[in-house]
Amino acid sequence: MSKQVKLKDGDECTVIAGTHAGKAGTVRDINTSKTGHITITVVQKNGVKFKTLGKNVAVTS
């Protein structure tokens, strides 16, 4: 049983780990990689996009 909240397109999130820790934005483009990891694109309010792993984010709304 997973303790992580299910991410969905349009959720507001904050990155809590990894390279982009401390950044926040809107979840876009959710994918599952060949190895089974969930990858997402986060779009910040200023329009800058970055990719991160789903396990590195916390939903804020």
C-alpha positions in Angstrom: 0.0 0.0 0.0 1.5 3.3 -1.1 1.5 6.2 1.4 2.0 8.8 -1.4 -0.9 10.8 -2.8 -1.9 10.0 -6.4 -0.7 12.8 -8.6 -3.0 14.1 -11.3 -2.6 16.7 -14.1 -3.2 20.2 -12.8 -2.3 19.6 -9.1 -0.2 22.3 -7.4 2.9 20.7 -5.9 6.2 21.5 -4.1 9.4 19.6 -4.9 10.7 18.2 -1.6 13.8 16.3 -2.8 16.2 16.1 -5.6 17.8 18.7 -7.9 14.8 21.0 -7.9 14.0 20.9 -4.2 12.2 24.0 -3.0 10.6 24.8 -6.3 6.8 24.7 -6.8 4.4 24.7 -9.7 1.7 22.8 -11.5 1.9 19.1 -12.4 1.8 18.4 -16.2 2.7 15.4 -18.4 2.7 12.4 -16.0 4.6 9.4 -17.4 5.7 6.0 -16.2 9.2 5.1 -17.3 10.3 1.6 -18.5 11.7 1.0 -15.1 8.4 1.8 -13.4 9.2 5.2 -12.0 6.7 8.0 -12.4 8.1 11.1 -14.0 6.3 14.5 -14.2 6.8 17.9 -15.8 6.3 20.8 -13.3 5.4 24.2 -14.8 6.4 27.1 -12.5 4.3 30.3 -12.3 6.9 32.1 -14.4 6.5 29.5 -17.2 9.7 27.6 -16.6 9.3 23.9 -16.9 11.4 21.1 -15.4 11.1 17.3 -15.1 11.4 15.4 -11.8 10.4 12.1 -10.3 6.9 11.8 -8.8 8.3 10.6 -5.5 10.1 13.9 -5.1 7.0 16.1 -4.9 4.3 16.8 -2.4 0.8 18.0 -3.5 0.0 21.3 -1.9 -3.7 21.8 -2.9 
